[in-house]
């Protein structure tokens, strides 16, 4: 099972992505965040894959990638 972290500031889009990803047999969304700070607050969740929006309200998605 591939564990997925979603980082997206638009809630409806994030929820839609989670539904699609969770519908796949080998993927599971294990955490969601809407900002750089929310992502950092999650700690180490052990995600295998991160789907990250690069334009977040409190910074650049590249900061999230660097943090991970």
DODONU-495065 format. One record per residue: x, y, z of N, C-alpha, C in turn. Coordinates in Angstrom, 3 decimals. Each point is the difference from the previous one (the first is absolute). Layout:
N
+----------+----------+----------+----------+----------+----------+----------+----------+----------+
:      n.x :      n.y :      n.z :     ca.x :     ca.y :     ca.z :      c.x :      c.y :      c.z :
+----------+----------+----------+----------+----------+----------+----------+----------+----------+
:        X :        Y :        Z :        X :        Y :        Z :        X :        Y :        Z :
...
+----------+----------+----------+----------+----------+----------+----------+----------+----------+
// end
This chain:
68
+----------+----------+----------+----------+----------+----------+----------+----------+----------+
:      n.x :      n.y :      n.z :     ca.x :     ca.y :     ca.z :      c.x :      c.y :      c.z :
+----------+----------+----------+----------+----------+----------+----------+----------+----------+
:    0.848 :   -1.176 :    0.000 :   -0.848 :    1.176 :    0.000 :    0.893 :    1.239 :    0.000 :
:   -0.237 :    0.900 :   -0.932 :    0.726 :    1.266 :   -0.075 :   -0.746 :    1.052 :    0.813 :
:    0.682 :    0.562 :    0.991 :   -0.592 :    0.997 :    0.885 :    0.243 :    1.394 :   -0.583 :
:   -1.085 :    0.781 :   -0.150 :    0.055 :    1.284 :   -0.700 :   -0.296 :    1.156 :    0.957 :
:    0.811 :    1.047 :   -0.095 :   -0.238 :    1.269 :    0.680 :   -0.484 :    0.994 :   -1.039 :
:   -1.142 :    0.646 :    0.251 :   -0.515 :    1.048 :   -0.886 :    0.220 :    1.356 :    0.647 :
:    0.608 :    0.921 :   -0.733 :    0.180 :    1.369 :    0.483 :   -0.594 :    0.925 :   -1.056 :
:   -1.173 :    0.561 :    0.325 :   -0.766 :    0.827 :   -0.943 :   -0.855 :    0.956 :    0.816 :
:    0.002 :    1.286 :   -0.375 :   -0.746 :    0.985 :    0.786 :   -1.460 :    0.139 :   -0.409 :
:   -0.419 :   -0.553 :   -1.096 :   -1.402 :    0.052 :   -0.424 :   -0.687 :   -1.288 :    0.468 :
:   -0.843 :    0.145 :    1.027 :   -0.585 :   -1.172 :    0.655 :   -0.791 :   -0.903 :   -0.939 :
:   -0.817 :    0.579 :   -0.873 :   -0.820 :   -0.843 :   -0.881 :    0.871 :   -0.798 :   -0.963 :
:    1.060 :    0.601 :   -0.506 :    0.911 :   -0.716 :   -0.896 :    0.753 :   -1.085 :    0.755 :
:    0.449 :    0.335 :    1.217 :    0.730 :   -0.961 :    0.836 :   -0.879 :   -1.209 :    0.313 :
:   -1.255 :    0.246 :    0.364 :   -0.916 :   -1.101 :    0.305 :   -0.286 :   -0.846 :   -1.237 :
:   -0.133 :    0.626 :   -1.153 :   -0.221 :   -0.743 :   -1.252 :    1.191 :   -0.896 :   -0.318 :
:    1.200 :    0.543 :    0.160 :    1.205 :   -0.803 :   -0.216 :    0.048 :   -1.184 :    0.959 :
:   -0.358 :    0.231 :    1.245 :    0.022 :   -1.075 :    0.992 :   -0.966 :   -1.116 :   -0.388 :
:   -1.173 :    0.356 :   -0.486 :   -0.977 :   -1.005 :   -0.421 :    0.550 :   -0.836 :   -1.148 :
:    0.587 :    0.667 :   -0.990 :    0.546 :   -0.713 :   -1.163 :    1.161 :   -0.900 :    0.427 :
:    0.907 :    0.531 :    0.794 :    1.168 :   -0.782 :    0.426 :   -0.417 :   -1.188 :    0.859 :
:   -0.908 :    0.225 :    0.941 :   -0.449 :   -1.091 :    0.862 :   -0.783 :   -1.067 :   -0.771 :
:   -0.487 :    0.348 :   -1.177 :   -0.701 :   -0.961 :   -0.845 :    0.927 :   -0.947 :   -0.745 :
:    1.277 :    0.284 :    0.045 :    0.985 :   -0.864 :   -0.647 :    0.457 :   -1.082 :    0.977 :
:    0.147 :   -1.219 :   -0.472 :    0.291 :   -1.109 :    0.919 :    1.351 :    0.077 :    0.719 :
:    0.981 :    0.651 :   -0.571 :    1.339 :    0.012 :    0.602 :    0.367 :    1.317 :    0.670 :
:   -0.979 :    0.900 :    0.186 :    0.281 :    1.314 :    0.578 :   -0.972 :    0.318 :    1.130 :
:    0.512 :    0.720 :    1.005 :   -0.823 :    0.441 :    1.121 :    0.481 :    1.379 :    0.445 :
:   -0.907 :    0.962 :    0.075 :    0.344 :    1.318 :    0.522 :    0.065 :   -0.121 :    1.518 :
:    1.172 :    0.255 :    0.557 :    0.196 :   -0.142 :    1.443 :   -0.013 :    1.337 :    0.735 :
:    0.160 :    1.108 :   -0.738 :   -0.039 :    1.318 :    0.628 :   -0.257 :    1.056 :   -1.059 :
:   -0.606 :    1.103 :    0.465 :   -0.270 :    1.136 :   -0.875 :    0.366 :    1.271 :    0.748 :
:    0.485 :    0.976 :   -0.753 :    0.333 :    1.299 :    0.572 :   -0.310 :    1.075 :   -1.029 :
:   -0.195 :    1.234 :    0.488 :   -0.330 :    1.096 :   -0.889 :    1.021 :    1.120 :   -0.010 :
:    1.117 :   -0.202 :    0.700 :    1.027 :    1.038 :    0.056 :    1.341 :   -0.631 :    0.362 :
:    1.040 :    0.809 :   -0.102 :    1.337 :   -0.453 :    0.389 :    0.013 :   -0.328 :    1.491 :
:   -0.568 :    0.886 :    0.821 :    0.005 :   -0.203 :    1.454 :   -0.797 :   -1.232 :    0.406 :
:   -1.159 :   -0.225 :   -0.626 :   -0.787 :   -1.198 :    0.314 :    0.794 :   -1.262 :   -0.330 :
:    0.730 :    0.035 :   -1.104 :    0.792 :   -1.155 :   -0.395 :    1.103 :   -0.260 :    1.013 :
:    0.688 :    1.049 :    0.425 :    1.068 :   -0.161 :    0.994 :   -0.552 :   -0.517 :    1.320 :
:   -1.211 :    0.404 :    0.371 :   -0.603 :   -0.428 :    1.261 :   -0.374 :   -1.481 :   -0.007 :
:   -0.136 :   -0.594 :   -1.176 :   -0.346 :   -1.416 :   -0.086 :    1.108 :   -0.898 :    0.534 :
:    1.222 :    0.467 :   -0.066 :    1.125 :   -0.829 :    0.413 :    0.295 :   -1.047 :   -1.057 :
:    0.643 :   -1.058 :    0.413 :    0.357 :   -1.071 :   -0.933 :   -1.148 :   -1.004 :   -0.065 :
:   -0.748 :    0.042 :   -1.092 :   -1.146 :   -0.901 :   -0.150 :    0.353 :   -1.233 :   -0.822 :
:    1.207 :   -0.038 :   -0.521 :    0.438 :   -1.168 :   -0.751 :   -0.637 :   -0.136 :   -1.366 :
:   -0.315 :    1.111 :   -0.630 :   -0.587 :   -0.052 :   -1.343 :    1.046 :   -0.460 :   -1.013 :
:   -0.456 :   -0.777 :   -0.963 :    0.860 :   -0.442 :   -1.091 :    0.003 :    1.004 :   -1.146 :
:   -1.123 :    0.709 :   -0.141 :   -0.193 :    0.936 :   -1.105 :   -0.597 :    1.285 :    0.565 :
:    0.450 :    1.147 :   -0.495 :   -0.591 :    1.283 :    0.378 :   -0.450 :    0.715 :   -1.268 :
:   -1.260 :    0.390 :   -0.019 :   -0.550 :    0.791 :   -1.100 :   -0.139 :    1.412 :    0.549 :
:    0.854 :    0.918 :   -0.484 :    0.150 :    1.313 :    0.629 :   -0.324 :    1.125 :   -0.974 :
:   -0.913 :    0.873 :    0.416 :   -0.307 :    1.234 :   -0.719 :    1.190 :    0.944 :    0.210 :
:    0.518 :    0.562 :   -1.069 :    1.154 :    0.898 :    0.142 :   -0.385 :    1.401 :    0.449 :
:   -1.264 :    0.392 :   -0.177 :   -0.454 :    1.334 :    0.402 :   -0.871 :   -0.073 :    1.237 :
:    0.616 :    0.016 :    1.178 :   -0.736 :   -0.087 :    1.258 :   -0.110 :    1.388 :    0.632 :
:   -1.008 :    0.214 :    0.854 :   -0.228 :    1.346 :    0.537 :    1.114 :    0.524 :    0.895 :
:    0.752 :   -0.885 :    0.628 :    1.040 :    0.463 :    0.926 :    1.408 :   -0.317 :   -0.472 :
:    0.141 :   -0.300 :   -1.274 :    1.335 :   -0.266 :   -0.521 :   -0.038 :   -0.816 :   -1.270 :
:    1.143 :   -0.434 :   -0.380 :    0.193 :   -0.752 :   -1.234 :   -0.058 :   -1.488 :    0.296 :
:   -0.695 :   -0.756 :   -0.840 :   -0.062 :   -1.445 :    0.165 :    1.373 :   -0.646 :   -0.018 :
:    0.970 :    0.654 :   -0.617 :    1.368 :   -0.521 :    0.003 :    0.540 :   -0.064 :    1.428 :
:   -0.466 :    0.910 :    0.882 :    0.395 :   -0.050 :    1.405 :   -0.518 :   -1.295 :    0.650 :
:   -1.194 :   -0.401 :   -0.389 :   -0.571 :   -1.249 :    0.534 :    0.854 :   -1.183 :   -0.469 :
:    0.334 :    0.002 :   -1.271 :    0.804 :   -1.092 :   -0.557 :    1.346 :   -0.059 :    0.699 :
:    0.622 :    1.147 :    0.209 :    1.286 :    0.044 :    0.693 :   -0.161 :   -0.552 :    1.412 :
:   -1.073 :    0.401 :    0.687 :   -0.247 :   -0.465 :    1.373 :   -0.173 :   -1.515 :    0.057 :
:   -0.700 :   -0.532 :   -0.983 :   -0.238 :   -1.447 :   -0.007 :    1.296 :   -0.756 :   -0.230 :
+----------+----------+----------+----------+----------+----------+----------+----------+----------+
// end
